[in-house]
Amino acid sequence: MGPSLEEAVYCRVQPPQPECIDYYFELEKEMPVSDAVCMAFRHQIFVTRSHVVLVKGIQSRRPEIVGEYDSQGRKLARPGGLW
């Protein structure tokens, strides 16, 4: 997470208590509002209105969006047909 890929830092996630039914996560550090956070969780995405974005090349520091999907797994088209 961070303001840019070059300034990104690793931060642990504090998992919710087992009795929580909502899927909100806290980070171990406080970061500035608007910093990007990349997290990988799969918690009942089908009951949300969220989108899932697949990204490759993160470990090589060359992230590339592979595709974006709705909560039902349908591929979404980017404006301008970028994928």
N, CA, C and O of each residue as an XYZ file, in Angstrom:
332
protein
N       0.838     -1.164      0.000
C       0.000      0.000      0.000
C       0.881      1.223      0.000
O       2.015      1.192      0.478
N       0.354      2.291     -0.536
C       1.131      3.517     -0.581
C       0.649      4.434     -1.679
O      -0.262      4.079     -2.426
N       1.245      5.609     -1.792
C       0.807      6.580     -2.789
C       1.225      6.203     -4.209
O       0.646      6.704     -5.172
N       2.227      5.324     -4.354
C       2.665      4.869     -5.671
C       3.316      3.498     -5.521
O       3.617      3.065     -4.409
N       3.528      2.824     -6.638
C       4.155      1.507     -6.603
C       5.577      1.609     -6.055
O       6.025      0.728     -5.322
N       6.272      2.661     -6.400
C       7.649      2.840     -5.929
C       7.711      3.063     -4.423
O       8.707      2.708     -3.792
N       6.684      3.634     -3.844
C       6.661      3.930     -2.409
C       5.822      2.937     -1.612
O       5.548      3.162     -0.433
N       5.417      1.846     -2.246
C       4.554      0.869     -1.585
C       5.273      0.192     -0.423
O       6.475     -0.063     -0.484
N       4.525     -0.093      0.628
C       5.050     -0.784      1.795
C       4.132     -1.959      2.127
O       2.940     -1.942      1.818
N       4.703     -2.966      2.754
C       3.946     -4.134      3.192
C       3.314     -3.827      4.540
O       3.955     -3.248      5.417
N       2.065     -4.213      4.698
C       1.366     -3.976      5.955
C       0.447     -5.166      6.222
O      -0.289     -5.592      5.332
N       0.484     -5.694      7.419
C      -0.383     -6.824      7.773
C      -1.825     -6.365      7.956
O      -2.099     -5.214      8.295
N      -2.728     -7.300      7.721
C      -4.155     -7.064      7.895
C      -4.579     -7.653      9.228
O      -4.154     -8.751      9.589
N      -5.406     -6.938      9.953
C      -5.979     -7.436     11.195
C      -7.316     -8.098     10.840
O      -8.274     -7.395     10.517
N      -7.399     -9.414     10.892
C      -8.651    -10.076     10.514
C      -9.781     -9.749     11.484
O      -9.534     -9.456     12.654
N     -11.017     -9.798     11.001
C     -12.156     -9.530     11.880
C     -12.354    -10.665     12.878
O     -11.839    -11.767     12.684
N     -13.085    -10.399     13.920
C     -13.423    -11.435     14.895
C     -14.318    -12.475     14.215
O     -15.092    -12.119     13.326
N     -14.233    -13.732     14.604
C     -15.020    -14.791     13.960
C     -16.530    -14.536     13.968
O     -17.241    -14.981     13.067
N     -17.013    -13.825     14.975
C     -18.466    -13.587     15.033
C     -18.928    -12.463     14.120
O     -20.131    -12.233     13.997
N     -18.016    -11.765     13.486
C     -18.381    -10.676     12.576
C     -18.991    -11.238     11.299
O     -18.459    -12.180     10.713
N     -20.093    -10.666     10.876
C     -20.704    -11.104      9.626
C     -20.355    -10.178      8.474
O     -20.561    -10.534      7.314
N     -19.837     -9.011      8.768
C     -19.406     -8.083      7.723
C     -17.924     -8.297      7.477
O     -17.195     -8.748      8.360
N     -17.496     -7.975      6.296
C     -16.110     -8.238      5.918
C     -15.341     -6.940      5.780
O     -15.000     -6.517      4.675
N     -15.079     -6.328      6.889
C     -14.273     -5.122      6.948
C     -12.960     -5.502      7.605
O     -12.939     -6.222      8.604
N     -11.879     -5.021      7.047
C     -10.571     -5.350      7.585
C      -9.866     -4.082      8.015
O     -10.063     -3.012      7.439
N      -9.049     -4.220      9.025
C      -8.218     -3.112      9.472
C      -6.773     -3.449      9.173
O      -6.387     -4.618      9.146
N      -5.982     -2.422      8.949
C      -4.555     -2.598      8.716
C      -3.808     -2.362     10.011
O      -4.304     -1.666     10.897
N      -2.611     -2.937     10.132
C      -1.849     -2.778     11.369
C      -1.273     -1.372     11.520
O      -0.868     -0.988     12.617
N      -1.232     -0.607     10.444
C      -0.700      0.745     10.480
C      -1.766      1.723     10.004
O      -2.658      1.356      9.239
N      -1.672      2.950     10.452
C      -2.543      3.999      9.942
C      -1.853      4.636      8.747
O      -0.683      5.013      8.818
N      -2.581      4.752      7.659
C      -2.019      5.302      6.428
C      -2.869      6.488      5.971
O      -4.022      6.623      6.381
N      -2.302      7.342      5.128
C      -3.054      8.492      4.640
C      -4.281      8.075      3.822
O      -4.248      7.082      3.096
N      -5.339      8.833      3.950
C      -6.536      8.619      3.140
C      -6.135      8.771      1.678
O      -5.375      9.678      1.339
N      -6.625      7.917      0.829
C      -6.433      7.876     -0.625
C      -5.225      7.044     -1.047
O      -5.028      6.841     -2.245
N      -4.402      6.551     -0.102
C      -3.345      5.625     -0.487
C      -3.985      4.346     -1.009
O      -5.000      3.899     -0.477
N      -3.408      3.765     -2.030
C      -3.932      2.528     -2.600
C      -3.552      1.342     -1.717
O      -2.461      1.297     -1.148
N      -4.478      0.379     -1.614
C      -4.221     -0.845     -0.867
C      -4.593     -2.021     -1.760
O      -5.687     -2.058     -2.322
N      -3.687     -2.973     -1.889
C      -3.938     -4.177     -2.670
C      -4.080     -5.335     -1.694
O      -3.135     -5.668     -0.979
N      -5.271     -5.956     -1.664
C      -5.527     -7.056     -0.744
C      -6.112     -8.221     -1.542
O      -6.778     -8.017     -2.557
N      -5.863     -9.411     -1.084
C      -6.390    -10.584     -1.766
C      -7.213    -11.415     -0.790
O      -6.665    -12.182      0.003
N      -8.510    -11.260     -0.853
C      -9.434    -12.017     -0.019
C     -10.598    -12.444     -0.888
O     -10.941    -11.766     -1.857
N     -11.192    -13.541     -0.551
C     -12.376    -13.990     -1.284
C     -13.456    -14.312     -0.256
O     -13.595    -15.454      0.181
N     -14.198    -13.313      0.115
C     -15.239    -13.470      1.120
C     -16.611    -13.167      0.530
O     -17.028    -12.010      0.493
N     -17.285    -14.155      0.089
C     -18.646    -14.026     -0.391
C     -18.840    -12.822     -1.292
O     -19.754    -12.025     -1.080
N     -17.988    -12.684     -2.293
C     -18.075    -11.558     -3.211
C     -19.435    -11.532     -3.919
O     -19.906    -10.474     -4.336
N     -20.054    -12.704     -4.046
C     -21.327    -12.794     -4.765
C     -22.472    -12.093     -4.041
O     -23.510    -11.851     -4.657
N     -22.330    -11.762     -2.775
C     -23.408    -11.071     -2.068
C     -23.143     -9.563     -1.976
O     -23.874     -8.846     -1.293
N     -22.129     -9.096     -2.644
C     -21.803     -7.669     -2.618
C     -22.031     -7.064     -3.993
O     -22.390     -7.760     -4.943
N     -21.822     -5.789     -4.079
C     -21.862     -5.112     -5.373
C     -20.442     -4.780     -5.826
O     -20.228     -3.875     -6.633
N     -19.485     -5.522     -5.299
C     -18.078     -5.266     -5.587
C     -17.677     -5.761     -6.966
O     -18.350     -6.596     -7.570
N     -16.578     -5.230     -7.440
C     -15.935     -5.727     -8.650
C     -14.626     -6.385     -8.237
O     -14.005     -5.998     -7.247
N     -14.224     -7.371     -8.998
C     -12.963     -8.057     -8.768
C     -12.044     -7.710     -9.928
O     -12.433     -7.827    -11.090
N     -10.833     -7.287     -9.618
C      -9.860     -6.951    -10.648
C      -8.692     -7.919    -10.530
O      -8.082     -8.037     -9.468
N      -8.382     -8.615    -11.626
C      -7.251     -9.529    -11.652
C      -6.020     -8.767    -12.129
O      -6.050     -8.082    -13.152
N      -4.934     -8.902    -11.363
C      -3.702     -8.186    -11.676
C      -2.564     -9.194    -11.751
O      -2.436    -10.060    -10.885
N      -1.738     -9.082    -12.787
C      -0.542     -9.925    -12.876
C       0.692     -9.027    -12.838
O       0.604     -7.822    -13.073
N       1.848     -9.631    -12.537
C       3.104     -8.902    -12.555
C       3.410     -8.106    -11.305
O       4.303     -7.259    -11.327
N       2.698     -8.349    -10.212
C       2.917     -7.574     -8.988
C       4.305     -7.860     -8.411
O       5.011     -6.933     -8.017
N       4.697     -9.120     -8.359
C       5.999     -9.457     -7.772
C       7.164     -8.899     -8.578
O       8.219     -8.600     -8.017
N       6.985     -8.759     -9.873
C       8.054     -8.209    -10.706
C       7.989     -6.684    -10.766
O       8.759     -6.047    -11.484
N       7.063     -6.110    -10.004
C       6.861     -4.657     -9.929
C       6.437     -4.069    -11.278
O       6.724     -2.910    -11.578
N       5.747     -4.890    -12.091
C       5.174     -4.427    -13.351
C       3.707     -4.853    -13.396
O       3.324     -5.691    -14.212
N       2.887     -4.272    -12.512
C       1.482     -4.708    -12.452
C       0.732     -4.387    -13.743
O       0.918     -3.338    -14.360
N      -0.110     -5.323    -14.117
C      -0.928     -5.165    -15.312
C      -2.308     -5.746    -15.030
O      -2.425     -6.886    -14.580
N      -3.334     -4.978    -15.290
C      -4.698     -5.467    -15.081
C      -5.046     -6.450    -16.192
O      -4.942     -6.142    -17.379
N      -5.461     -7.642    -15.771
C      -5.820     -8.691    -16.710
C      -7.300     -8.609    -17.067
O      -7.680     -8.836    -18.216
N      -8.124     -8.288    -16.091
C      -9.558     -8.199    -16.331
C     -10.290     -7.715    -15.107
O      -9.762     -7.743    -13.995
N     -11.521     -7.266    -15.324
C     -12.377     -6.814    -14.232
C     -13.706     -7.559    -14.349
O     -14.270     -7.685    -15.435
N     -14.195     -8.051    -13.200
C     -15.392     -8.883    -13.191
C     -16.383     -8.356    -12.171
O     -15.995     -7.762    -11.166
N     -17.672     -8.576    -12.433
C     -18.682     -8.203    -11.447
C     -18.799     -9.302    -10.405
O     -18.085    -10.302    -10.472
N     -19.691     -9.123     -9.448
C     -19.812    -10.086     -8.347
C     -20.340    -11.445     -8.788
O     -20.283    -12.407     -8.021
N     -20.853    -11.537    -10.014
C     -21.342    -12.813    -10.536
C     -20.333    -13.484    -11.460
O     -20.627    -14.522    -12.053
N     -19.147    -12.897    -11.585
C     -18.105    -13.486    -12.421
C     -18.173    -13.105    -13.878
O     -17.460    -13.678    -14.702
N     -19.031    -12.135    -14.218
C     -19.132    -11.693    -15.606
C     -18.051    -10.660    -15.899
O     -17.890     -9.691    -15.156
N     -17.317    -10.869    -16.977
C     -16.239     -9.949    -17.346
C     -16.835     -8.603    -17.745
O     -17.805     -8.539    -18.501
N     -16.245     -7.536    -17.230
C     -16.690     -6.191    -17.537
C     -15.760     -5.587    -18.571
O     -14.553     -5.827    -18.543
N     -16.312     -4.812    -19.473
C     -15.503     -4.136    -20.481
C     -15.140     -2.750    -19.996
O     -16.004     -2.010    -19.525
N     -13.889     -2.394    -20.104
C     -13.437     -1.060    -19.752
C     -13.888     -0.101    -20.839
O     -13.963     -0.478    -22.008
N     -14.188      1.137    -20.465
C     -14.502      2.136    -21.510
C     -13.362      2.195    -22.519
O     -12.195      2.279    -22.137
N     -13.692      2.151    -23.778
C     -12.665      2.191    -24.816
C     -12.152      0.811    -25.177
O     -11.255      0.684    -26.011
N     -12.713     -0.238    -24.556
C     -12.317     -1.608    -24.873
C     -10.868     -1.921    -24.589
O     -10.197     -2.538    -25.416
N     -10.361     -1.504    -23.421
C      -8.956     -1.724    -23.116
C      -8.644     -3.175    -22.794
O      -7.474     -3.559    -22.795
N      -9.642     -3.983    -22.520
C      -9.399     -5.421    -22.379
C     -10.594     -6.157    -22.816
O     -10.608     -7.387    -22.782
